[in-house]
Amino acid sequence: MQEFEIIQNFDFQSIQGFPMNAAKVSIIMPCYNQAAYLEEAVHSVLESQYEHLEIIIVDDGSKDASFKIAQELGEKSPDKIKAITQKNQGPAQARNAGIHVASGKYILPLDGDDKINRDYITEAVKILESDPNVKVVYCEAEKFGEKTGPWKLKPFSLRALALDNMVFVSAMYRKSDWEKCGGYDKRMTWGWEDWEFWMNMLKTGGEVVKLPITGFYYRIRKGSRRKTTNKEAKQKTIDLINDKHADFLKAHLGGPLRNPRSWSKEINRVYNLFK
């Protein structure tokens, strides 16, 4: 399997004069009981210096006023914002629903309680428009809310991705690549759906660029989605990843995933000797 690593020395200077607003970007915003934060998230997108965009808010069966607020936002900016609703199916299906109706060439997921800065979309589009080999563009990130400060993420490589996710969900990619890998896996209801999506997209090749700007803001709050402590659900998710990405995991870990975030290639090899 050919190895595709992050472009460590991408020539950002070479694309500074690249024409903007050439391609439409669809911001996909799943929302579940985030009425208190939704307007702030949308406002951060509308403040972007990139103009050729749309925001698709997908209410995932919220029990609060999220969908009402989404509709009101759509009425204020009908040329930019569309609001849809569905019964509660989880973030994977909510993102898929939004992307399905998206008209943009590029997709940027953004949860309904997070934010981006005004430069992120512009800089990400520059990279994707200038190099067809790049599949994913993300950036530096900060936490805000109950905890603040830089979100320290591990350096990207395919080997590192096999063990853990260091590319947050709010990274930009082409809608065509979402179509090729079948979207987010609706079976990933426990969590890690973004991690599995990156594996699925990048295992067939492509490059990743991390922008040297703080473009994404991740809200820390009570009630944020957490991974359940249900061991059975966690194991089912690991089994699903192992089954779906067996060749990828064997190439980079020497065998199936046992316990993400801790197992090394060597440990996996030892474990496989005694299974």
Secondary structure by P-SEA (a helix, b strand, c coil): ccccccccccccccccccccccbbbbbbbbbccccccaaaaaaaaaacccccbbbbbbccccccaaaaaaaaaaaaccccbbbbbbccccaaaaaaaaaaaccccbbbbbcccccccccaaaaaaaaaaacccccbbbcccccccccccccccccccaaaaaccccccccbbbbaaaaaaaccccccccccaaaaaaaaaaccccbbbbbbccccbbbbbccccbbbbccaaaaaaaaaaaaaacaaaaaacccccccccccccaaaaaaaaacc
